[in-house]
């Protein structure tokens, strides 16, 4: 029976964090409208995502997960759990890079629209 190592568990945790980051990028503007610190992180994250897409680079979380999986067992092509397998399907969606770039730009535009000034509002720091 195969037991999970530190590296395998850390890789699974990295995938879950990666999914949480993607969800934050998709919906963070709703929270960022109220909290300036969330807005700053959200805008930075979307800008980073666009830069990564333009240059065809991988997210640092992807590099971390791959490294952790290699540290766990260099011979295994997949070592995650059943749930992580499906989380990875969402995180590493199989779309052409151009489509992902377009969707990221659309996300940035929707977020910019949500962040637009609308009268007097107080943002909490």
VMD Tcl script that draws the C-alpha trace (Angstrom):
set ca {
  {0.00 0.00 0.00}
  {1.36 3.36 -1.02}
  {1.51 6.02 1.65}
  {1.53 9.72 0.98}
  {4.76 11.56 1.63}
  {5.25 15.14 2.73}
  {5.88 16.12 -0.90}
  {2.73 14.41 -2.16}
  {0.57 16.08 0.49}
  {2.27 19.44 -0.15}
  {1.60 19.05 -3.89}
  {-2.09 18.34 -3.21}
  {-2.30 21.38 -0.91}
  {-0.64 23.47 -3.64}
  {-3.32 22.40 -6.14}
  {-6.09 23.36 -3.70}
  {-4.42 26.75 -3.09}
  {-4.11 27.17 -6.85}
  {-7.83 26.52 -7.25}
  {-8.61 29.00 -4.45}
  {-6.41 31.60 -6.22}
  {-8.30 31.06 -9.50}
  {-11.64 31.42 -7.72}
  {-10.35 34.59 -6.04}
  {-9.32 36.02 -9.43}
  {-12.75 35.21 -10.83}
  {-14.80 36.64 -7.96}
  {-12.43 38.82 -5.93}
  {-13.79 42.05 -7.38}
  {-16.98 41.55 -5.41}
  {-14.99 41.65 -2.16}
  {-12.47 44.16 -3.52}
  {-15.24 46.71 -4.03}
  {-15.51 46.92 -0.27}
  {-11.92 46.38 0.90}
  {-9.04 48.29 -0.68}
  {-6.40 45.72 0.35}
  {-8.38 42.94 -1.39}
  {-8.78 45.16 -4.46}
  {-5.01 45.70 -4.67}
  {-4.24 41.98 -4.42}
  {-6.98 41.19 -6.92}
  {-5.78 43.72 -9.49}
  {-2.18 42.52 -9.06}
  {-3.32 38.90 -9.54}
  {-5.23 39.66 -12.72}
  {-2.32 41.68 -14.10}
  {0.02 38.79 -13.28}
  {-2.34 36.33 -14.98}
  {-2.40 38.46 -18.13}
  {1.41 38.74 -18.19}
  {1.75 34.97 -17.70}
  {-0.67 34.35 -20.57}
  {0.95 36.86 -22.94}
  {4.42 35.37 -22.46}
  {3.21 31.76 -22.26}
  {4.67 31.31 -18.78}
  {3.32 28.96 -16.16}
  {1.98 30.16 -12.84}
  {4.54 29.83 -10.03}
  {2.07 27.54 -8.25}
  {2.22 25.17 -11.23}
  {6.02 25.07 -11.01}
  {5.79 24.41 -7.27}
  {3.32 21.57 -7.70}
  {5.39 19.91 -10.44}
  {8.53 20.18 -8.29}
  {6.77 18.72 -5.26}
  {5.41 15.81 -7.31}
  {8.89 15.12 -8.71}
  {10.32 15.21 -5.19}
  {7.67 12.70 -4.11}
  {8.37 10.24 -6.92}
  {10.13 11.24 -10.16}
  {8.82 8.11 -11.92}
  {5.15 8.75 -11.26}
  {3.24 10.79 -13.78}
  {0.37 11.31 -11.37}
  {0.37 10.83 -7.64}
  {-2.57 12.87 -6.38}
  {-5.75 11.71 -4.75}
  {-9.08 11.16 -6.47}
  {-10.37 14.60 -5.40}
  {-7.13 16.34 -6.39}
  {-7.39 14.66 -9.79}
  {-10.65 16.53 -10.44}
  {-9.43 19.76 -8.86}
  {-6.49 19.62 -11.27}
  {-8.95 19.30 -14.17}
  {-10.34 22.71 -13.17}
  {-6.97 24.31 -12.37}
  {-5.30 23.07 -15.55}
  {-8.26 23.46 -17.87}
  {-7.68 22.14 -21.37}
  {-8.27 25.24 -23.50}
  {-6.08 26.79 -26.19}
  {-3.71 29.44 -24.72}
  {-5.31 32.16 -26.86}
  {-8.73 31.37 -25.42}
  {-7.37 31.50 -21.87}
  {-5.82 34.91 -22.64}
  {-9.13 36.21 -24.02}
  {-11.01 34.92 -20.97}
  {-8.43 36.52 -18.67}
  {-8.81 39.86 -20.45}
  {-12.61 39.58 -20.23}
  {-12.21 38.89 -16.50}
  {-10.02 41.99 -16.19}
  {-12.61 44.10 -18.01}
  {-15.48 42.81 -15.88}
  {-13.42 43.48 -12.74}
  {-12.59 47.00 -13.96}
  {-16.29 47.59 -14.53}
  {-17.07 46.38 -11.00}
  {-14.32 48.63 -9.60}
  {-15.52 51.72 -11.45}
  {-16.27 54.71 -9.22}
  {-19.95 55.00 -8.36}
  {-20.53 58.02 -6.23}
  {-19.15 58.32 -2.73}
  {-18.19 55.06 -1.12}
  {-15.80 54.36 1.68}
  {-13.34 51.55 1.13}
  {-12.09 49.90 4.30}
  {-8.35 49.51 4.52}
}
mol new
graphics top color blue
foreach p $ca { graphics top sphere $p radius 0.5 }
foreach p [lrange $ca 0 end-1] q [lrange $ca 1 end] { graphics top cylinder $p $q radius 0.2 }
display resetview
